[in-house]
Amino acid sequence: MQVNVSARHGTLQPGDQELIEEKAIRLRRLYDRINAIEVTIDLKQLDKPVVEIKVSAEHAEDSIARAEASNVLAALDNAIPKVEQQLRKLKARKTGNRTADHKHVETADVGDDE
C-alpha cells in the first residue's frame, strides 16, 4: 500500500508528515483491499487549511473526503471519520451476503384446507 502526502501553497511543519502517514495507514484496518492513500493539504489560507484524503481500493470507486479547520491536524482529524464511513459502506456492500434474502423465503401451502 502506498501513502502519499503532499502540500500545496506551502510546506508542512517538521514531524507533521510522519504523523499524517501514521493516521492514514490506520484506514487499512477498515478495508483490506486499499491500494493507495493520497493526502493533500492545501495551505492557501493559512488560518483554514484544507485536507483532502483520497483512498483507492480494488474493484471500487475512490473514496474522497475533505475537511478544513484551524490547523492541519484538526482538519485531518475531521476528514478521517468521513472517509472511514465511506470505507465501512464499501465493505458492507462488497462483503454483504447477497443470497441470504432468497434462502428465507416462505412458500405458501397449495393444499386444500376444506
C-alpha positions in Angstrom: 0.0 0.0 0.0 1.2 3.4 -0.9 0.7 6.6 1.1 1.4 9.9 -0.5 1.3 13.2 1.5 1.6 16.4 -0.4 1.2 20.1 0.4 0.0 22.9 -1.9 0.9 26.5 -1.5 3.4 25.9 1.3 5.2 23.3 3.4 4.3 21.2 6.3 5.8 21.6 9.8 8.5 19.2 10.7 7.0 15.9 12.0 3.6 16.5 10.6 4.2 14.3 7.5 5.0 11.3 9.6 2.0 11.8 11.8 -0.3 12.2 8.8 1.1 9.0 7.3 0.6 7.0 10.6 -3.1 8.2 10.8 -3.7 7.4 7.1 -2.2 3.9 7.4 -4.8 3.1 10.1 -7.5 3.2 7.4 -6.3 -0.1 6.2 -7.9 -1.8 9.3 -11.3 -1.0 7.9 -10.9 -2.4 4.4 -8.1 -4.8 3.3 -8.2 -4.0 -0.4 -6.8 -0.5 -0.2 -4.2 0.2 -2.9 -3.2 3.8 -2.3 -4.0 6.7 0.0 -3.3 10.3 -1.1 -3.4 13.1 1.4 -3.3 16.6 0.0 -3.0 19.6 2.3 -3.9 23.0 0.8 -2.2 25.8 2.7 -3.5 28.6 0.5 -5.4 30.1 3.5 -3.1 29.6 6.5 -5.8 30.2 9.0 -8.0 27.5 7.5 -6.0 24.7 5.8 -8.0 22.2 3.8 -7.2 18.5 3.9 -8.3 16.1 1.2 -8.0 12.3 1.6 -8.4 10.1 -1.5 -8.4 6.3 -0.9 -8.1 4.0 -3.9 -9.3 0.4 -3.4 -9.5 -2.7 -5.7 -12.7 -3.0 -7.7 -14.3 0.1 -6.2 -14.6 3.8 -6.8 -12.3 6.1 -4.9 -13.4 7.4 -1.6 -12.8 11.1 -1.1 -13.2 13.3 2.0 -12.4 17.0 2.5 -12.3 19.0 5.7 -11.0 22.3 6.9 -10.1 23.5 10.4 -7.9 26.0 12.2 -4.8 23.8 11.8 -3.7 20.9 9.6 -4.0 18.1 12.2 -7.5 19.3 13.3 -8.6 19.2 9.6 -7.1 15.7 9.2 -9.0 14.6 12.3 -12.2 15.9 10.7 -11.6 14.2 7.3 -10.6 10.8 8.6 -14.1 9.9 10.0 -15.7 10.9 6.7 -13.5 8.5 4.7 -13.9 5.8 7.4 -17.6 5.9 7.0 -17.3 5.6 3.2 -15.0 2.6 3.6 -17.4 1.0 6.0 -20.2 1.4 3.5 -18.0 0.0 0.7 -17.1 -3.0 2.8 -20.7 -3.7 3.7 -21.6 -3.6 0.0 -18.7 -5.8 -1.1 -19.0 -8.4 1.7 -22.7 -8.5 2.1 -24.3 -11.9 1.7 -26.4 -11.4 -1.4 -28.1 -14.8 -1.3 -29.4 -14.5 2.3 -32.6 -12.9 1.1 -33.5 -15.8 -1.1 -32.8 -18.5 1.4 -35.5 -17.5 3.9 -38.4 -17.1 1.5 -41.5 -18.8 2.9 -43.7 -20.7 0.4 -47.4 -20.8 0.6 -49.1 -24.2 1.1 -51.0 -25.3 -2.0 -53.1 -28.0 -0.3 -56.9 -27.7 0.2 -57.9 -26.7 3.7 -61.6 -27.6 3.4 
